[in-house]
């Protein structure tokens, strides 16, 4: 095992495996991440974990980020899956209003792929259709 450039631990893969995981420290706890930076255990999530994940993505969380992150967690609790972009936009619109239920609003908060990045920060699995 060795430290990666960002301070995470890179476990040397066993022969024949391609597993590269990392971790981060939050509030004195070691939080395991997969190779893409998603939580390995949904139970490790907290707002402090979300803030640390966001910093790794170059984002400082605002109350607007957190209301979408909490909605993502609610969606996951209801449907046991992370939403793709279209269902995410619709769900946000239903719960936070039409002005926030738009791709442009979500892209402003979660650049690139709002469904993927939002799910990561919410401590959820990567949405199935995200590359």
Secondary structure, 3 states (H helix, E strand, C coil): CEECCCCCEECCCCCCCCCCCEEEEECCEEEEECCCCCECCHHHCCHHHHHHHHHHCCCCCCHHHHHHHHHHHHHHHHHCCCCCHHHHHHHHHHHHCCCCCCHHHHHHHCCCCHHHHHHHHCCCCCCCCCC
